[in-house]
Amino acid sequence: VQPPEKPLQAEEWNKLREDFQLPGIFEEVMLNSMIRCNSPIDVAKSLLTHLAKRNGDIAYNVLVKYLTLCVQQGKVSEIRDVYDIMKSRFKILESGAYNLLIKGLSNSDQWRMALTLLEEVKKVMIPSRTCYESCIKAASCHQEMKLAFELYNEMLAKGVVPTLDVLQSFFHFSRGMKGAELQKELFGILLYLRENQIYPHKTFMRSIKLWFESIPEGNWKGRLTKIKDSGQCPVCNHQLEDSNLTEEEYSNLSERIIRDVIHGTDTFRKTSPKEFEAFQAFVESRLPFDIVIDGLNVSHIKSRKMQCENLFDAINCLAKDNARLLVLGRKHMLTNSSNWKREIMKEMQNKADFFFAENISEDDAFLLYATLRSGKHCKFVTRDFLRDHKACLSDSLTRHLFRKWQRGHQIVLKNIKCFSSVISQQPAFRYDCVVQTTGDTWHIPYKDVFEEKYSYQVPRNWLCIQQK
């Protein structure tokens, strides 16, 4: 439906409605089209006026669509009008309408009204991320940082996860502002990035750098760099934190993972206890391994190649220096097929130990068990995040250790050349790739591109910030 370019009279709307195949949904389709074409508000208003006269009222979902158009165009008085109509007619609104109202008002000089609405939402539900972030940005934009941080901390306390966009806005709007409390809150955001292994993207990193350099009498200077393999920063010569866990941390972590994750409830959903016992016996009789490989996962590295060839390339790449390899396979790999050639499988079995599980097994638990039982030096290879298992660990310290161990022990295989057999590995680093500070230095790893999701691929680029 092409929306009209100017407001229409009642009979003109009626004519359009009659010509439409499904008159019952004409108004909704027309408003969707107006949103898409960003039609003038008075055209949409004339449709609503016609509806109100014809039906005596306007349906809730039609009002929400009109509201969407008003928010899209920043029409504040119309947003307020819709709110008044909704409040008088509906006792309670759903989250979609609140999101729109708060977003629309917070971008205007009526932004404090958005805060009032947020309080209203809290009485009936946990406000959405959009509601919180619209209000936070409005407060920051008006230099009310204390209020912005109150909302941010409340949001975290309610388990609402912030976007990188709102975290960046704190640094952007705090530029040049004084105050020890403000600094403490912003350092808190950097520690939140550390705690959750979040890597800011380039524009976010720039906001952090500019904020540090704008602190009155702060004498901070930020420089971009790449950390040496030894873990030393070339700019300030500071040695980054070691990625290795202490003996005590390692034994605590492996006990917890073996107890909570492997013997916990989640492993045996797809694995029979009997099979897992057989695997444990297999591992114990052959310990220790240097590298444990998720065979099925690695066999999909290059879509153009046979799965067994991918795995063979990976084993050859990792078997240097007489490393002892354990490959976790599936029983179907043993039946000669287009993807699994018997002679290649035989050759691989000369270079590595293989354990073939049932075809439906959940192999993360196998992978973790064999790696942890082999000791601190053992690395593992998979392209998975292992996020589910992190979630099974009940306290934040163990989750932190698990992530640190993962960063230091997960080898990620990537293909560089699509057609050759080159497989490169991103090694597990000797230094820990997270935000870190000594008080007068901060080291922040960052990504070149924006990625909202969690990532195991560790960035090579760092921002080094020193206080002179």
C-alpha positions as CSV (number, residue, x, y, z in Angstrom):
1,V,0.0,0.0,0.0
2,Q,1.4,3.4,-1.0
3,P,0.5,6.0,1.7
4,P,-1.1,9.2,0.4
5,E,1.1,12.3,0.4
6,K,-1.4,14.6,2.0
7,P,-4.2,14.2,4.6
8,L,-7.5,12.7,3.2
9,Q,-11.2,13.2,3.9
10,A,-13.3,10.5,5.4
11,E,-14.8,9.4,2.1
12,E,-11.3,9.2,0.5
13,W,-10.1,6.9,3.3
14,N,-13.3,4.8,2.9
15,K,-12.7,4.5,-0.8
16,L,-9.1,3.3,-0.2
17,R,-10.3,0.8,2.4
18,E,-12.9,-0.7,0.2
19,D,-10.4,-1.1,-2.7
20,F,-8.1,-3.0,-0.3
21,Q,-8.2,-6.8,-0.4
22,L,-8.5,-7.3,3.4
23,P,-10.4,-4.2,4.7
24,G,-10.2,-5.6,8.3
25,I,-6.5,-4.9,8.5
26,F,-6.3,-1.9,6.2
27,E,-5.4,0.7,8.9
28,E,-2.6,-1.4,10.3
29,V,-1.1,-2.1,6.9
30,M,-1.4,1.6,5.9
31,L,0.3,2.7,9.2
32,N,3.1,0.1,8.7
33,S,3.6,1.6,5.2
34,M,3.6,5.1,6.6
35,I,6.3,4.1,9.1
36,R,8.4,2.6,6.3
37,C,8.0,5.7,4.1
38,N,8.3,8.1,7.0
39,S,5.1,9.8,5.9
40,P,4.1,13.3,7.2
41,I,2.4,13.1,10.7
42,D,-0.7,15.0,9.5
43,V,-1.4,12.2,7.0
44,A,-1.3,9.7,9.8
45,K,-3.4,12.0,12.0
46,S,-6.1,12.3,9.3
47,L,-6.4,8.5,9.2
48,L,-6.7,8.3,13.1
49,T,-9.3,11.1,13.1
50,H,-11.3,9.2,10.5
51,L,-11.0,6.0,12.5
52,A,-12.1,7.6,15.7
53,K,-15.2,9.1,14.0
54,R,-16.1,5.8,12.4
55,N,-15.5,3.4,15.3
56,G,-15.8,5.8,18.3
57,D,-12.3,4.8,19.4
58,I,-8.9,3.7,18.2
59,A,-7.5,0.2,18.8
60,Y,-4.4,-0.1,21.0
61,N,-2.2,-1.6,18.3
62,V,-3.1,1.2,15.9
63,L,-2.1,3.8,18.5
64,V,1.2,2.1,19.0
65,K,1.9,2.2,15.3
66,Y,1.1,5.9,15.2
67,L,3.3,6.4,18.2
68,T,6.1,4.7,16.3
69,L,5.9,7.2,13.6
70,C,5.8,10.1,16.1
71,V,8.9,8.8,17.8
72,Q,10.7,8.3,14.5
73,Q,10.1,12.0,13.7
74,G,10.7,13.3,17.2
75,K,7.2,14.9,17.5
76,V,7.1,15.5,21.2
77,S,3.7,17.1,21.6
78,E,2.1,14.3,19.6
79,I,3.9,11.7,21.7
80,R,2.5,13.4,24.8
81,D,-1.0,13.4,23.3
82,V,-0.8,9.6,22.5
83,Y,0.4,9.0,26.1
84,D,-2.6,10.9,27.5
85,I,-5.0,9.0,25.3
86,M,-3.4,5.7,26.3
87,K,-3.4,6.5,30.0
88,S,-7.1,7.5,30.0
89,R,-8.2,4.4,28.0
90,F,-5.9,1.6,29.2
91,K,-5.1,0.8,32.8
92,I,-1.8,-0.7,32.0
93,L,0.5,-0.5,28.9
94,E,2.8,-3.2,27.6
95,S,6.5,-2.9,27.3
96,G,6.5,-2.0,23.6
97,A,4.5,1.2,24.2
98,Y,6.6,2.1,27.2
99,N,9.8,1.6,25.2
100,L,8.5,4.0,22.5
101,L,7.2,6.6,24.9
102,I,10.4,6.7,26.9
103,K,12.6,6.7,23.8
104,G,10.6,9.5,22.2
105,L,10.5,11.7,25.3
106,S,14.1,11.1,26.4
107,N,15.4,12.5,23.1
108,S,13.6,15.8,23.8
109,D,13.5,18.7,26.2
110,Q,10.8,16.8,28.0
111,W,13.3,14.1,29.0
112,R,12.4,14.2,32.7
113,M,9.0,12.9,31.8
114,A,10.7,9.8,30.5
115,L,12.1,9.3,34.0
116,T,8.6,9.6,35.5
117,L,7.5,6.9,33.0
118,L,10.4,4.7,33.9
119,E,9.1,4.8,37.6
120,E,5.7,3.8,36.3
121,V,7.1,0.8,34.4
122,K,9.0,-0.4,37.5
123,K,5.7,-0.8,39.4
124,V,4.5,-3.5,37.0
125,M,7.7,-5.0,35.4
126,I,11.5,-4.9,35.2
127,P,12.1,-2.1,32.6
128,S,13.6,-3.2,29.4
129,R,17.2,-2.4,28.4
130,T,15.8,0.2,25.9
131,C,13.9,2.0,28.6
132,Y,16.9,2.2,30.9
133,E,19.4,3.1,28.2
134,S,17.1,5.9,26.8
135,C,16.9,7.5,30.2
136,I,20.7,7.0,30.9
137,K,21.6,8.7,27.6
138,A,19.2,11.6,28.3
139,A,20.7,12.2,31.8
140,S,24.3,11.9,30.5
141,C,23.5,14.2,27.6
142,H,22.3,16.9,30.1
143,Q,25.5,16.4,32.2
144,E,23.5,14.7,35.0
145,M,26.1,11.9,35.5
146,K,25.1,11.1,39.0
147,L,21.6,10.3,37.9
148,A,22.9,8.4,34.8
149,F,25.1,6.2,37.0
150,E,22.3,5.5,39.5
151,L,20.1,4.2,36.7
152,Y,23.1,2.2,35.3
153,N,23.8,0.5,38.7
154,E,20.1,-0.2,39.2
155,M,19.9,-1.8,35.7
156,L,22.9,-4.1,36.5
157,A,21.4,-5.0,39.9
158,K,18.2,-6.1,38.1
159,G,20.3,-8.3,35.7
160,V,19.6,-6.1,32.6
161,V,22.8,-6.3,30.4
162,P,23.9,-2.9,29.0
163,T,24.9,-2.5,25.4
164,L,28.4,-1.3,24.4
165,D,26.7,1.8,23.0
166,V,25.5,3.0,26.4
167,L,28.8,2.1,28.1
168,Q,30.6,4.2,25.5
169,S,28.2,7.2,26.1
170,F,29.3,7.4,29.7
171,F,32.9,8.1,28.6
172,H,31.8,10.4,25.8
173,F,29.6,12.7,28.0
174,S,32.0,12.7,31.0
175,R,34.8,14.2,29.0
176,G,36.5,17.1,30.8
177,M,34.3,16.7,33.9
178,K,35.7,16.9,37.4
179,G,34.9,14.6,40.4
180,A,36.4,11.7,42.2
181,E,33.1,9.9,42.4
182,L,32.6,10.2,38.6
183,Q,36.1,8.8,38.0
184,K,35.4,5.9,40.4
185,E,32.2,5.0,38.4
186,L,34.0,5.1,35.1
187,F,36.8,2.9,36.4
188,G,33.9,0.6,37.5
189,I,32.8,0.3,33.9
190,L,36.3,-0.6,32.8
191,L,36.3,-3.3,35.5
192,Y,32.9,-4.5,34.3
193,L,34.6,-5.0,30.8
194,R,37.4,-6.9,32.6
195,E,35.0,-9.0,34.6
196,N,32.9,-10.0,31.6
197,Q,35.8,-10.3,29.1
198,I,34.3,-7.7,26.9
199,Y,36.5,-6.1,24.2
200,P,35.5,-2.5,23.2
201,H,35.5,-1.7,19.5
202,K,37.7,1.1,18.1
203,T,35.2,4.0,18.5
204,F,34.5,3.0,22.1
205,M,38.2,2.7,22.8
206,R,38.7,6.2,21.4
207,S,36.0,7.6,23.8
208,I,37.9,5.9,26.7
209,K,41.2,7.4,25.6
210,L,39.8,10.9,25.1
211,W,38.1,10.8,28.5
212,F,41.3,9.9,30.3
213,E,43.2,12.6,28.5
214,S,40.5,15.2,29.3
215,I,40.6,14.6,33.1
216,P,41.4,18.0,34.6
217,E,45.0,17.8,36.2
218,G,45.0,14.0,35.4
219,N,48.1,14.0,33.2
220,W,47.0,10.8,31.4
221,K,48.3,9.9,28.0
222,G,46.9,7.1,25.9
223,R,48.8,5.3,23.1
224,L,47.9,2.4,20.8
225,T,50.2,-0.6,20.7
226,K,50.6,-4.3,20.3
227,I,51.8,-6.3,23.3
228,K,54.9,-8.4,22.8
229,D,54.6,-12.2,23.0
230,S,56.4,-12.0,26.3
231,G,53.5,-9.9,27.7
232,Q,55.5,-6.7,27.9
233,C,53.9,-3.4,26.8
234,P,56.3,-1.6,24.4
235,V,54.9,1.8,25.4
236,C,55.3,1.7,29.2
237,N,57.4,-1.5,29.6
238,H,54.9,-2.8,32.0
239,Q,54.5,-6.6,32.2
240,L,50.9,-7.7,31.8
241,E,49.2,-10.2,34.0
242,D,50.2,-13.8,33.5
243,S,47.5,-16.0,31.9
244,N,48.5,-19.0,34.0
245,L,46.6,-19.9,37.1
246,T,48.4,-20.6,40.3
247,E,48.5,-24.3,41.4
248,E,45.8,-23.6,44.0
249,E,43.6,-21.7,41.5
250,Y,44.0,-24.5,39.0
251,S,43.1,-27.3,41.4
252,N,40.1,-25.3,42.8
253,L,38.9,-24.7,39.2
254,S,39.3,-28.3,38.0
255,E,37.6,-29.6,41.1
256,R,34.7,-27.3,40.6
257,I,34.3,-28.0,36.9
258,I,34.5,-31.7,37.4
259,R,32.0,-31.5,40.2
260,D,29.5,-28.8,38.9
261,V,29.8,-29.2,35.1
262,I,30.8,-32.7,34.4
263,H,29.0,-34.6,37.2
264,G,26.4,-31.9,37.4
265,T,23.0,-32.2,35.8
266,D,23.8,-30.9,32.3
267,T,26.3,-33.4,31.0
268,F,24.2,-36.5,30.8
269,R,21.3,-35.0,28.9
270,K,22.8,-36.5,25.8
271,T,25.5,-38.8,27.2
272,S,24.9,-42.0,29.0
273,P,26.7,-42.3,32.4
274,K,28.1,-45.6,31.2
275,E,29.7,-44.1,28.2
276,F,31.2,-41.3,30.3
277,E,32.7,-43.9,32.7
278,A,34.3,-45.7,29.7
279,F,35.7,-42.4,28.6
280,Q,37.1,-41.6,32.0
281,A,38.8,-45.1,32.2
282,F,40.2,-44.5,28.7
283,V,41.7,-41.1,29.7
284,E,43.1,-42.3,33.0
285,S,45.0,-45.1,31.3
286,R,46.7,-42.8,28.8
287,L,47.3,-39.6,30.8
288,P,48.7,-36.9,30.4
289,F,47.8,-35.4,27.0
290,D,49.3,-32.1,25.7
291,I,46.4,-31.1,23.4
292,V,42.8,-32.3,23.4
293,I,40.9,-31.8,20.1
294,D,37.2,-31.6,19.5
295,G,37.4,-33.6,16.3
296,L,33.9,-33.0,14.8
297,N,34.1,-29.3,15.4
298,V,37.6,-29.0,13.8
299,S,36.5,-31.1,10.8
300,H,34.2,-28.3,9.7
301,I,36.9,-25.7,9.5
302,K,36.8,-25.5,5.7
303,S,33.6,-26.2,4.0
304,R,35.2,-27.0,0.6
305,K,37.3,-29.9,2.0
306,M,36.5,-33.4,3.1
307,Q,35.9,-33.4,6.9
308,C,38.6,-36.1,7.5
309,E,41.1,-33.9,5.5
310,N,40.4,-30.9,7.7
311,L,41.0,-33.0,10.8
312,F,44.1,-34.5,9.3
313,D,45.5,-31.0,8.5
314,A,44.8,-29.9,12.1
315,I,46.5,-33.0,13.6
316,N,49.6,-32.5,11.4
317,C,49.6,-28.8,12.4
318,L,49.4,-29.6,16.2
319,A,51.5,-32.8,16.3
320,K,54.8,-30.9,16.1
321,D,57.4,-31.4,18.9
322,N,55.9,-34.9,19.6
323,A,52.9,-33.4,21.3
324,R,50.5,-36.1,22.7
325,L,47.1,-35.5,21.1
326,L,43.7,-36.8,22.1
327,V,41.0,-36.5,19.5
328,L,37.4,-36.7,20.5
329,G,35.5,-38.3,17.6
330,R,32.1,-39.8,16.9
331,K,31.4,-43.5,16.0
332,H,30.1,-42.5,12.5
333,M,33.7,-41.4,11.6
334,L,34.6,-45.1,11.5
335,T,32.2,-46.0,8.7
336,N,33.9,-45.4,5.4
337,S,32.0,-42.5,3.7
338,S,32.5,-39.6,1.4
339,N,33.6,-37.4,4.4
340,W,35.4,-40.1,6.4
341,K,37.9,-42.1,4.3
342,R,39.1,-45.2,6.1
343,E,42.8,-44.9,5.1
344,I,43.0,-41.3,6.2
345,M,41.4,-42.2,9.5
346,K,44.0,-45.0,10.0
347,E,46.9,-42.6,9.3
348,M,45.5,-40.1,11.9
349,Q,45.2,-42.8,14.5
350,N,49.0,-43.4,14.2
351,K,49.6,-39.8,15.2
352,A,47.0,-39.3,18.0
353,D,44.8,-41.2,20.5
354,F,41.1,-41.3,19.4
355,F,38.1,-41.8,21.6
356,F,34.9,-42.4,19.5
357,A,31.7,-41.5,21.4
358,E,28.1,-42.3,20.5
359,N,26.9,-40.1,17.7
360,I,24.7,-37.9,19.9
361,S,27.1,-37.3,22.8
362,E,27.7,-33.9,24.2
363,D,31.4,-33.6,23.8
364,D,32.2,-30.4,25.7
365,A,32.2,-32.3,29.0
366,F,34.6,-34.9,27.5
367,L,36.9,-32.1,26.2
368,L,37.0,-30.3,29.6
369,Y,37.5,-33.6,31.6
370,A,40.4,-34.8,29.5
371,T,42.1,-31.3,29.4
372,L,41.8,-30.7,33.1
373,R,42.9,-34.2,34.1
374,S,46.0,-33.8,32.0
375,G,47.3,-30.9,34.0
376,K,48.0,-27.2,33.8
377,H,50.1,-27.5,30.6
378,C,47.3,-29.1,28.5
379,K,45.6,-27.0,25.8
380,F,42.3,-27.7,24.0
381,V,41.1,-27.1,20.5
382,T,37.5,-26.1,19.6
383,R,35.8,-23.2,17.9
384,D,33.0,-23.3,20.5
385,F,32.6,-20.7,23.3
386,L,31.9,-23.2,26.1
387,R,29.4,-20.6,27.4
388,D,26.9,-23.1,28.8
389,H,29.5,-24.5,31.1
390,K,30.5,-21.1,32.4
391,A,26.8,-20.6,33.3
392,C,26.8,-23.8,35.4
393,L,29.5,-22.4,37.7
394,S,27.7,-20.8,40.5
395,D,30.1,-18.1,41.8
396,S,31.7,-15.2,40.0
397,L,35.3,-16.1,41.2
398,T,35.1,-19.6,39.6
399,R,33.6,-18.1,36.5
400,H,36.4,-15.6,36.3
401,L,39.0,-18.4,36.8
402,F,37.2,-20.5,34.1
403,R,37.4,-17.6,31.6
404,K,41.0,-16.9,32.4
405,W,41.9,-20.6,32.1
406,Q,39.9,-20.7,28.8
407,R,41.8,-17.6,27.4
408,G,45.1,-19.3,28.3
409,H,44.3,-22.8,27.1
410,Q,42.0,-22.6,24.1
411,I,43.7,-22.8,20.7
412,V,41.6,-21.5,17.9
413,L,42.2,-22.9,14.4
414,K,41.5,-20.6,11.5
415,N,42.0,-21.2,7.9
416,I,44.1,-18.5,6.2
417,K,44.0,-19.7,2.5
418,C,40.8,-21.2,1.4
419,F,42.3,-23.6,-1.1
420,S,45.6,-24.7,0.4
421,S,45.9,-26.9,3.4
422,V,47.3,-24.2,5.6
423,I,45.7,-24.1,9.0
424,S,47.0,-21.4,11.3
425,Q,46.4,-21.5,15.0
426,Q,45.9,-18.6,17.2
427,P,48.0,-19.6,20.2
428,A,46.9,-19.4,23.7
429,F,48.7,-16.3,25.1
430,R,51.1,-16.2,28.0
431,Y,49.6,-13.0,29.2
432,D,46.0,-12.4,30.1
433,C,44.0,-10.6,27.5
434,V,41.6,-8.6,29.6
435,V,41.4,-5.0,30.8
436,Q,43.9,-4.5,33.5
437,T,45.3,-1.7,35.7
438,T,48.1,-1.0,38.2
439,G,46.6,2.3,39.3
440,D,48.8,4.6,37.2
441,T,48.5,2.5,34.0
442,W,45.5,0.9,32.3
443,H,45.8,-1.6,29.5
444,I,42.7,-2.2,27.4
445,P,42.5,-4.7,24.6
446,Y,40.2,-3.6,21.8
447,K,38.7,-4.9,18.5
448,D,38.8,-3.2,15.2
449,V,35.2,-3.9,14.5
450,F,32.0,-3.6,16.5
451,E,30.8,-6.9,17.9
452,E,28.1,-7.0,20.6
453,K,28.5,-10.7,21.2
454,Y,31.0,-12.4,23.5
455,S,34.1,-13.6,21.7
456,Y,36.9,-16.0,22.3
457,Q,39.0,-14.5,19.6
458,V,41.5,-12.4,21.5
459,P,42.4,-9.0,20.0
460,R,46.0,-8.1,19.2
461,N,45.4,-4.4,19.6
462,W,45.8,-2.6,22.9
463,L,45.3,0.9,24.3
464,C,48.0,1.7,26.9
465,I,47.1,4.6,29.2
466,Q,49.8,6.0,31.5
467,Q,49.7,8.7,34.2
468,K,52.7,10.9,33.9
